[in-house]
């Protein structure tokens, strides 16, 4: 007799002997039988099925209902089937459960003395019961909020059981098919856990969206729209959120080490890539600076004037982000490198500036920052030849709060003061004379803040920078502010360093794409000519489009606003540059110079020079006055790519596949037949493929370090990380007071800045004294006297038949009402 027949005989005997007792057994008894019995295992459901309904549910003789899955024999497990390992057995049972409409999980197993699994159970997810909780009714319910969860398990007996045979093979020796609960409807099978799993493509798609600061919920909604419905996504919103959580957990405390390893590898493999980092006393990352080959090429071409400013809330460690910004040949912002610092002090800024010089090999001509003292001290210590200029906007923004609102609202004063401090075509001596005259006129010559600003006039007034080439390009740190906002769109204060750098790469790639697009438009288009001058057409050939428009405006102004009052004197009637300017021109070598110094400030000839060139019939701009930084070919960029893009990997290949399939589908248009054929080809290719998981390292773009030598940065407390209470300045406070309407007091019924609690009419009024008796202890009674006077409530306890008074206690109005409610008057 075979082993299967033996088991069937034993099972029938057990069912007959325990026909009435099994139905009364608890779930713990049944679990004990299933775990301990080997040949005589059974469930509380009878195998004799007497009635079948439309829902595939049957009723046993003891009136308990069971549900039988309506699944073909292809997926149904068969007793005696053998598997090479437990994983294959689990996947086979998982396919069956997915088709049937229920979830499964791994359950009991038994190992031998060598640790090898001898027996393994795979059960329905509703097997067992939730453990009950005991409550102490005398103490009452807990005030702690608890999440309410519905009961999920129902002691379902459905399972598959395997034991080891022939050492390395597992055989199915029992299969229980019936369930004691209803199965999932066919249209709801996508809710099953076994059918809820993000695919590799969805995980890669979610990671790519995170590079542009799109969260998991929005990613899930986008996938839903792309696939055509929630039931076709294959995962839930929670699965997408859990994936984002798992990625952050994978990074964990290896965040800084991953970045250091990644950039160190890029430094060794990529040409002309630089990366420097600084470690603190405890081994934590405190600073880093990086710049690739494109940054260095841009600095070589446009690095004459540099602006840098610190921005905040770009990562979870509160490290300040410091990009070095310049202006390219399209008058757009360009990055020369960037850094992260944990502290805004002189020493960290000195390290950052030294790293900047070591990477680029030279100092800029001029550096623009705000009035940060740490930056100022670091620049003076590191830069030897660069001129430090303060941001004019930050200084002018303080003017109203310093000199007073009344004077600042004087339109004449504001106009004259703004024209004075922003004038580029006046000499320093003229500026000083006009400054003193203006302040004396408005009786501000002794103002301390204005005196301090005058003492540092050579740091922010344009008149003192006329001798520095290209000093007119930037007067404020607005370029840095613009870059901070540009990078801030793709980052947030919760970002890890890994996420921050991946988003930085995406943002810098967007900036460089815009630069290449402008280069393309300049090369392939021709601007409209506004004059008949041949020199205008020459300017269109050599300059980029934006710079040409600036030059064109100067040429047009030379025709309409300029005239010659003498041989070398050009009179300008334009209100912005009204005056007489001396222009010297050499006909032999075509050298030209103007007293307005417009070329020295901006690198472009002025209208006065173009007037003289037109008078001498010069048809081309002299080559020496066409700066390389404004030409079309100022810098030769490589192909557009991510900043730190290394060798091709699986993610790049997957992106190419998406692009190729999308291109083919778009060419097929609305041809349903051809689209169906394409889908059949994809499904045919999918048959026989094993599911492979992409490692977290390759998906994120970093490798998991074996050893952590660089710890994550400590959370910093810098100026921009916020505070519990925001400081409100005098200007904002006055605006709030003027815009806020007065409320009406309920006591005096008049609009005022007080309410009924502190109304002046209530002051000094006496109120009735209430008395009540309260039992302090079984042996002592006290009288409680409540007195309400002016703005305080005093509670006095006095012993009966005694003059000794207890300490006075202040109580609130709520407590007073409670006492009076139970008092006896």
CORGIKA-V92848 format. One record per pair of residues at least 12 apart in sequence whose C-alpha atoms are under 8 Angstrom apart, sorted by the first residue. I is the first residue (numbers start at 0). J is the second residue. Records with the same first field share a line. If there is no record, write none. Layout:
# CORGIKA-V92848
I = J + J
This chain:
# CORGIKA-V92848
6 = 38 + 39
9 = 38 + 39
10 = 38 + 39 + 40 + 41
13 = 39
14 = 41 + 45
21 = 42 + 43
22 = 43 + 61
24 = 43
26 = 127 + 128 + 154
29 = 42 + 43
30 = 127
34 = 107
42 = 156
43 = 156
44 = 59 + 63 + 65 + 156
45 = 59 + 60
46 = 59
47 = 59 + 60
48 = 60
54 = 66
55 = 67 + 68 + 69
56 = 181
64 = 179
65 = 177 + 178 + 179 + 180 + 181
66 = 177 + 178 + 179 + 180 + 181 + 182
67 = 176 + 177 + 178
68 = 99 + 100 + 176 + 177 + 182
69 = 99
70 = 95 + 98 + 99
74 = 91 + 92 + 94 + 95 + 98
75 = 95
76 = 91 + 92 + 95 + 174
77 = 171 + 174
78 = 170 + 171 + 172 + 173 + 174
79 = 170 + 171 + 172
80 = 170 + 171
81 = 168 + 169 + 170 + 171
82 = 168 + 169 + 170
83 = 167 + 168 + 169
84 = 167 + 168 + 169
85 = 169
89 = 121
92 = 121 + 159
93 = 193
97 = 188 + 191 + 193 + 194
99 = 182 + 183
100 = 182 + 183 + 184 + 185 + 188 + 191
101 = 123 + 124 + 182 + 183 + 191
102 = 123 + 124 + 191 + 192 + 193
103 = 121 + 122 + 123 + 124 + 193
104 = 121 + 122 + 123 + 124
105 = 120 + 121 + 122
106 = 119 + 120 + 121 + 122
107 = 119 + 120 + 121
108 = 120
116 = 163
117 = 162 + 163
118 = 160 + 161 + 162 + 163
119 = 160 + 161 + 162
120 = 158 + 159 + 160 + 161
121 = 158 + 159 + 160
122 = 156 + 157 + 158 + 159
123 = 155 + 156 + 157 + 158
124 = 152
125 = 151 + 152 + 153 + 154 + 155
126 = 152 + 153 + 154 + 155 + 156 + 157
127 = 152 + 153 + 154 + 155
128 = 152 + 153 + 154
129 = 150 + 151 + 152
153 = 179 + 180
154 = 179
155 = 178 + 179 + 180
156 = 175 + 177 + 178 + 179
157 = 174 + 175 + 176 + 177 + 178
158 = 174 + 175 + 176
159 = 171 + 173 + 174 + 175
160 = 172 + 173 + 174
161 = 173
189 = 230 + 231 + 233 + 234
194 = 233 + 234
195 = 233 + 234 + 235 + 238
196 = 233 + 234 + 238
197 = 233 + 234 + 238 + 239
199 = 692 + 693
200 = 653
201 = 222
202 = 242
203 = 650 + 698
204 = 218
205 = 218 + 239
206 = 698 + 699
209 = 498 + 502
210 = 489 + 498 + 501 + 502 + 505
211 = 488 + 489 + 490 + 502 + 505 + 506
212 = 488 + 489 + 490 + 491 + 502
215 = 236 + 239 + 240 + 243
216 = 236 + 239 + 240
218 = 239
219 = 235 + 236 + 239
246 = 695
247 = 495
249 = 695
250 = 497
252 = 710 + 711
253 = 703 + 704 + 707 + 710 + 711
254 = 495 + 496 + 497 + 710 + 711
255 = 284 + 496 + 497 + 709 + 710 + 711 + 712
256 = 704 + 707 + 708 + 709 + 710 + 711
257 = 497 + 701 + 702 + 703 + 704
258 = 496 + 497 + 701
259 = 276 + 709
260 = 702 + 704
261 = 701 + 702
262 = 274
265 = 643 + 645
269 = 645
270 = 292
271 = 291 + 292
272 = 289 + 290 + 291 + 292
273 = 289 + 290 + 291 + 358
274 = 287 + 288 + 289 + 290
275 = 287 + 288 + 289 + 354
276 = 288
278 = 709
282 = 708 + 709 + 710
283 = 709 + 710 + 711 + 712 + 713
284 = 709 + 710 + 711 + 712
285 = 339 + 340 + 341 + 342 + 712
286 = 338 + 339 + 340 + 341 + 347 + 351
287 = 338 + 339 + 340 + 351
288 = 336 + 337 + 338 + 339 + 351 + 354 + 355
289 = 336 + 337 + 338
290 = 335 + 336 + 337 + 358
291 = 336 + 642 + 643
293 = 636 + 637
294 = 334 + 335 + 336
295 = 335 + 359
296 = 634 + 636
297 = 327 + 333 + 334 + 335 + 634
298 = 325 + 335 + 359
300 = 627 + 628 + 633 + 634
301 = 325 + 326 + 327 + 328 + 628
302 = 325 + 335 + 363 + 364
303 = 363 + 364 + 365 + 469
304 = 325 + 326 + 363 + 364 + 365 + 366 + 367 + 469 + 470 + 472 + 473
305 = 323 + 324 + 325 + 363 + 365 + 366 + 367
306 = 323 + 324 + 325 + 366 + 367 + 368 + 476 + 478 + 479
307 = 321 + 322 + 323 + 324 + 366 + 367 + 368 + 476 + 479
308 = 321 + 322 + 323 + 368 + 369 + 476 + 479 + 480
309 = 321 + 322
310 = 483 + 719
311 = 719 + 720
312 = 491 + 492 + 719 + 720
313 = 487 + 490 + 491 + 492 + 493 + 494 + 499
314 = 490 + 491 + 492 + 493 + 494 + 495 + 496 + 499
315 = 492 + 493 + 494 + 495 + 714
316 = 495 + 712 + 713 + 714 + 715
317 = 341 + 492 + 714 + 715 + 716 + 717 + 720
318 = 339 + 340 + 341 + 342 + 714 + 715
319 = 339 + 340 + 341 + 342 + 343 + 717
320 = 337 + 338 + 339 + 340
321 = 337 + 338 + 339 + 340
322 = 334 + 335 + 336 + 337 + 338 + 479 + 482 + 483
323 = 335 + 336 + 337 + 479
324 = 336 + 478 + 479 + 482
325 = 478
326 = 472
327 = 628 + 629
328 = 543 + 546 + 628 + 629 + 630 + 631 + 633
329 = 514 + 517 + 543 + 544 + 545 + 546 + 629
330 = 545 + 546
332 = 478 + 482
333 = 510
336 = 355
338 = 351
341 = 712 + 713 + 714 + 715
342 = 715 + 716 + 717
343 = 373 + 717
344 = 373 + 374
345 = 373 + 374 + 376 + 377
346 = 377
348 = 373 + 374 + 377
349 = 377 + 378 + 380 + 381
352 = 377 + 378 + 381
353 = 381
362 = 382 + 384 + 385
363 = 385
364 = 384 + 385 + 386 + 467 + 468
365 = 385 + 386 + 387 + 388 + 470
366 = 385 + 386 + 387 + 388
367 = 387 + 388 + 389 + 390 + 473 + 474 + 475 + 476
368 = 387 + 388 + 389 + 390 + 475 + 476
369 = 389 + 390 + 393 + 476
370 = 389 + 390 + 393
375 = 387
387 = 458
388 = 458 + 459 + 474
389 = 458 + 459 + 474 + 475
390 = 459 + 474 + 475 + 476
391 = 459 + 460 + 474 + 475
392 = 475 + 476
393 = 475
399 = 730
400 = 729 + 730
401 = 448
402 = 446
416 = 437
419 = 433 + 434
420 = 460 + 461
421 = 460 + 461
422 = 461 + 462
423 = 461 + 462 + 465
424 = 462 + 576 + 595 + 596
425 = 462
426 = 462 + 463
427 = 462 + 463
430 = 462
459 = 474
461 = 474
465 = 596 + 599 + 600
466 = 599
467 = 599 + 600
468 = 599 + 600 + 601 + 602
469 = 599 + 600 + 601 + 602
470 = 599 + 600 + 601
471 = 600 + 601
472 = 600 + 601
485 = 506
486 = 503 + 506
489 = 502 + 503 + 506
490 = 502
497 = 701
504 = 641 + 642 + 643
505 = 641 + 642
507 = 641 + 642
508 = 639 + 640 + 641 + 642
511 = 639
512 = 639
515 = 636 + 639
518 = 543 + 631
521 = 543 + 544 + 631
522 = 631
525 = 539
526 = 539 + 544
529 = 551 + 555
530 = 555
532 = 618
533 = 618 + 619
534 = 617 + 618 + 619 + 620
535 = 551 + 554
537 = 618 + 619 + 620
538 = 550 + 619 + 620
541 = 630 + 631
542 = 629 + 630 + 631
543 = 629 + 630 + 631
546 = 629
550 = 603 + 604
553 = 605 + 606 + 609
554 = 606 + 609 + 610
555 = 606
556 = 606
557 = 606 + 607 + 609 + 610
558 = 610
560 = 572 + 573
561 = 606 + 607 + 610
562 = 610
567 = 581 + 582 + 583
568 = 580 + 581 + 582
569 = 581 + 582 + 607
571 = 607
580 = 593 + 594 + 595 + 607
581 = 593 + 594
582 = 594 + 607 + 608 + 611
584 = 611
589 = 621
590 = 621
591 = 608
592 = 608
593 = 605 + 607 + 608
602 = 624 + 625 + 626
603 = 624 + 625 + 626
604 = 624
648 = 697
649 = 697
650 = 697 + 698
742 = 754
744 = 758
746 = 758 + 760
747 = 760
756 = 790
757 = 790
761 = 789
762 = 789 + 790
763 = 788 + 789
764 = 788 + 789
765 = 787 + 788 + 789
766 = 786 + 787 + 788
767 = 786 + 787
768 = 784 + 785 + 786 + 787
769 = 784 + 785 + 786 + 819 + 824
770 = 782 + 783 + 784 + 785 + 822 + 823 + 824
771 = 783 + 784 + 819 + 822 + 823 + 824
772 = 822 + 823
780 = 798 + 799
781 = 796 + 797 + 798 + 799
782 = 796 + 797 + 798 + 799
783 = 795 + 796 + 797
784 = 796 + 797
791 = 809
792 = 809 + 810 + 811 + 812
793 = 807 + 808 + 809 + 810
794 = 807 + 808 + 809 + 810
795 = 807 + 808
